[in-house]
Amino acid sequence: MRIEISNKPIQEILADFEVILVVDKNLNHKFIKDKETLEFLNFKGDGTCLLSKEKRLYVGIKALKFDEIRIALANAYKALKDLKISNFKIASYICGCKTKSFIAFAEGIFLGAYKFDKYKSDKKEESSLKEIFISTDEYSDTEFDINHAENGLRIGEIMANSANFAKNIINEIPEIYTPEKMAEDAEVLASDYAGLTCKVYDENFLVSQNMNAFLAVNRSSSHPPRLIHLIYKPEVEPKKRIIFVGKGLTYDSGGLSLKPSDYMLTMKSDKSGAAAAMAIVKGAAELELPFEIHAILGATENMIGGNSYKPDDILISRSGVTIEVRNTDAEGRLVLADCLDFAQDLEPDILIDLATLTGACMVGLGEYTSGILGNNEELKKEFKKYAEESGEFYTILEFNDYLRDLIKSNIADISNSASSRYGGSITAGLFLDKFIRKEYKDKWMHLDIAGPAYLEKDWGYNSFGASGAGVRACLYYLFKITKGEK
């Protein structure tokens, strides 16, 4: 897909189709050319209206906001992709910052164009739609810098393609996508960029590091675990060292605390945190961000068999904290406990873990919203504020000591499952907090992406399946702190 900026008036741009965004339900916007027809069809900006004879598509948009632009451009692409056309044209719709508006344009197109049909035998023909022309004629030379527009399109394409990279990993089936496959993909990714390196550690390394919580989860899998360490180093002196830790359960059956069969379906998505962390590093390398960025991925399966770890077991983690196992389906936090401890050896300035950790987060916040947990209120507020422009939804969940009491154990330092069914996303975050050293308490955030990571229906510019949750939010956050914005 190629997006081209043009200074020509839109009527002078030759294209197969024209897309017009409808902001005003009264149809009084200057770009609207078919008011009588739209009134006859009772179109007031809800959804799309395709006028085949006029070769125009009208797309409703609630307001000129960044995420609404993304949704509108995704809807435009979806409405036109099956037509026998090779291009369409559209005026530039600027909301606030011009560069950010063009970032949103590109994100909407590339996110809307994503599909995962690898296993469809009756694949649709590849869309002939390959070009989009954006007219900037409505802005004078003093108002508009084409370089800003082109830079915005470049950034938006990187953001969207990073999320789509994560989606491909998450959507891949568990038979194919094993811990070894994730390690392979990380190595291939590192080979594509000069500033990226990758280290892959096997089960023998995990034994040597006393990562017994991580190893316990893997016991009944026929696929050995992998600890994957991706490192991006910029050409300039890095401003900060930022570490992302991702939960990489390539499949989760629940172990001996076996999931009901309908809850097992979609558990290929339990690797979403690791996929997101890998995609963030990819995006950072392409954006040439001035940070040293690490991704620590704990890749394993949680399966069932004669060697499974059991409720009532006591595990000694890498940090020395002992864990009473009360539920083998609370396995992601065991993997993260050892991975977070490993990550802290690298002395991060900011430490963020991403995980499809709890169904409780989805129950509490709905399927479109992720939870932000941690000790540093300012850090959490800053992340939420900066992530908003990505269009991802986040809610801050607060720790409290009454909930901390629920994960106390009578026979170990901590229990991996709370004694109450309530507040499950917070008690899971408090469990992880036990493995954060004192000097990193205020530098750490936990993102529970269980709700939006995988969807069984289309949502905005996200198609059925993986959404790449966390990828663009974290890249927007990094982009903002690069500029020192407040």
C-alpha positions, -999 to 999 in steps of 0.1 A, spaced: 0 0 0 14 34 -10 0 67 4 10 98 -15 7 135 -5 -4 159 -32 -7 197 -32 -31 196 -60 -68 205 -54 -87 173 -49 -108 178 -80 -75 178 -101 -63 145 -86 -71 116 -110 -83 86 -90 -107 57 -93 -128 67 -63 -131 96 -38 -136 92 -1 -154 120 19 -156 120 56 -190 132 70 -185 151 103 -217 171 102 -249 151 103 -266 181 85 -243 174 56 -231 210 54 -194 202 52 -176 218 22 -164 185 8 -198 170 5 -210 169 -32 -241 148 -32 -262 163 -4 -296 156 -21 -287 120 -28 -275 115 8 -307 131 21 -328 108 -1 -309 78 12 -313 92 48 -276 90 53 -266 111 83 -231 99 89 -237 65 104 -214 39 88 -206 43 51 -226 52 19 -211 41 -14 -224 59 -45 -211 37 -74 -222 60 -102 -205 90 -87 -175 70 -77 -177 84 -42 -177 69 -7 -191 88 22 -178 77 56 -193 88 89 -169 102 116 -182 112 150 -156 140 155 -123 151 141 -102 132 166 -72 109 160 -89 76 168 -120 86 148 -98 93 118 -82 58 122 -116 42 124 -129 62 94 -99 53 72 -101 17 82 -138 17 73 -131 33 40 -105 7 31 -128 -21 40 -157 -7 19 -135 -3 -12 -110 -32 -10 -132 -56 -30 -140 -32 -58 -120 -34 -90 -102 -1 -83 -65 5 -78 -67 38 -58 -88 64 -41 -83 101 -31 -92 120 0 -88 155 14 -67 160 45 -88 162 77 -66 179 103 -74 177 140 -49 196 161 -14 185 153 -9 180 116 18 153 119 -4 133 144 -33 135 120 -13 119 92 0 93 117 -37 84 123 -44 84 85 -17 58 80 -26 37 110 -62 35 100 -53 22 65 -27 -3 76 -46 -16 106 -78 -18 85 -61 -37 58 -48 -64 81 -61 -100 77 -51 -134 88 -63 -160 63 -34 -184 62 -56 -214 68 -85 -205 45 -87 -227 14 -110 -203 -3 -90 -171 1 -104 -139 -14 -85 -124 -43 -58 -100 -32 -72 -65 -32 -63 -44 -63 -65 -13 -41 -28 -2 -38 -26 36 -37 -42 64 -17 -38 101 -26 -42 128 1 -48 164 -11 -34 192 11 -46 220 -12 -69 235 15 -38 246 35 -16 274 23 22 270 21 26 289 54 2 266 72 14 233 58 48 215 56 46 185 34 76 170 52 55 169 84 28 151 66 52 125 50 69 120 84 35 114 100 26 88 73 59 71 79 54 70 117 19 58 113 29 30 90 56 18 115 31 19 144 5 -1 125 29 -26 110 44 -32 145 9 -40 158 2 -62 128 36 -80 134 23 -89 169 -11 -100 155 6 -125 131 23 -141 161 -8 -142 183 -31 -155 156 -8 -184 147 -20 -218 159 -3 -236 189 7 -266 168 30 -243 148 38 -215 173 59 -232 201 85 -216 223 112 -227 199 92 -209 171 91 -177 191 128 -179 197 133 -184 159 112 -154 151 131 -132 176 164 -142 160 151 -135 125 138 -101 137 172 -92 152 189 -101 119 168 -76 101 181 -45 120 216 -33 126 208 -21 161 191 -53 172 206 -84 189 190 -115 203 200 -140 229 181 -172 234 185 -193 265 173 -229 269 161 -250 298 196 -257 310 202 -220 314 169 -217 333 181 -245 357 214 -227 362 195 -195 370 172 -212 395 142 -201 375 121 -229 391 88 -211 388 92 -207 351 104 -243 347 75 -257 368 50 -243 343 68 -261 314 71 -296 331 44 -314 311 50 -297 277 68 -317 250 82 -284 238 111 -270 259 109 -234 273 129 -205 260 140 -173 277 144 -148 248 163 -115 252 161 -89 225 182 -58 227 179 -26 207 207 0 210 204 33 192 233 49 174 232 79 198 240 77 235 207 63 250 187 85 272 173 57 293 173 19 295 137 6 292 128 -30 296 97 -48 285 89 -82 299 63 -103 280 43 -133 291 47 -159 263 24 -188 270 23 -203 235 -6 -224 248 -23 -226 282 -45 -256 290 -46 -246 327 -24 -275 338 -39 -298 364 -63 -270 373 -77 -277 339 -97 -251 320 -132 -260 308 -130 -268 271 -147 -235 260 -122 -215 281 -93 -233 263 -104 -220 230 -84 -188 221 -56 -197 245 -32 -194 216 -35 -157 226 -18 -162 259 14 -153 241 1 -118 235 24 -101 260 55 -116 246 44 -108 210 37 -72 220 72 -68 236 88 -82 205 68 -59 183 77 -29 205 114 -35 200 108 -38 162 89 -5 162 116 12 183 143 1 159 124 15 129 115 47 147 152 50 158 142 59 193 170 72 215 166 46 242 183 13 249 153 -11 248 152 -47 260 125 -73 256 125 -103 279 102 -130 267 92 -160 288 81 -186 263 65 -219 274 34 -240 273 12 -249 303 1 -285 296 -11 -315 316 6 -349 323 22 -371 348 50 -346 354 28 -316 359 34 -292 387 6 -295 413 -16 -275 436 1 -278 470 36 -276 455 61 -251 468 83 -234 442 115 -216 449 118 -187 425 150 -171 410 147 -143 436 145 -169 464 109 -160 472 89 -193 479 56 -197 462 27 -219 473 9 -233 442 -29 -232 448 -39 -231 411 -18 -242 382 -39 -220 359 -24 -190 376 8 -198 357 16 -166 338 26 -148 370 50 -177 378 68 -172 345 68 -134 349 82 -137 385 114 -152 372 116 -131 341 111 -99 361 138 -109 384 161 -115 355 152 -82 339 161 -62 371 197 -75 368 199 -52 337 192 -21 359 163 -6 341 152 30 343 117 19 334 104 -17 336 71 -26 320 56 -61 318 27 -70 295 5 -100 300 -28 -116 293 -28 -122 330 -63 -123 344 -99 -129 333 -108 -107 363 -94 -77 344 -118 -84 315 -147 -89 340 -139 -56 357 -131 -34 327 -147 -50 298 -131 -66 267 -118 -33 252 -97 -20 282 -64 -29 297 -54 -24 334 -24 -4 346 -9 -15 379 21 -5 399 34 15 429 42 48 412 10 68 407 27 95 385 43 69 362 9 52 357 -9 85 351 18 95 326 15 62 307 -23 65 306 -21 101 293 5 93 266 -11 61 255 -45 78 249 -35 91 215 -29 55 204 -67 48 208 -61 20 232 -81 21 264 -64 19 298 -77 21 334 -55 26 365 -61 -1 392 -48 8 426 -30 -16 450 -41 -18 487 -29 -38 516 -62 -54 523 -60 -72 490 -23 -80 496 -35 -101 526 -54 -124 501 -22 -138 486 -5 -146 519 5 -182 524 7 -202 556 34 -224 543 54 -202 518 63 -165 513 33 -160 489 5 -179 472 0 -178 434 -38 -176 438 -58 -154 461 -81 -167 488 -110 -146 474 -124 -145 439 -127 -107 441 -101 -82 429 -83 -109 409 -64 -85 385 -51 -65 415 -41 -95 436 -22 -108 405 -4 -74 402 4 -76 439 19 -111 434 42 -96 408 51 -67 431 65 -93 455 93 -99 429 101 -63 423 132 -51 443 129 -21 465 150 1 441 128 -7 411 93 -4 429 87 31 414 101 22 380 78 -7 373 44 -10 357 23 -40 350 -1 -39 320 -29 -65 321 -40 -68 284 -63 -98 289 -94 -80 277 -85 -65 243 -56 -88 233 -79 -112 214 -114 -105 201 -140 -127 186 -157 -99 166 -145 -69 146 -139 -38 167 -132 -4 150 -100 -9 130 -93 -42 146 -104 -74 128 -115 -107 144 -86 -122 165 -55 -105 178 -55 -68 182 -18 -62 190 -29 -47 224 -1 -28 241 21 -23 210 10 11 198 3 23 234 38 16 244 53 30 212 33 62 217 45 64 253 81 60 242 76 85 214 62 110 239 90 107 264 115 110 236 102 145 230 99 152 267 62 161 263 40 167 293 
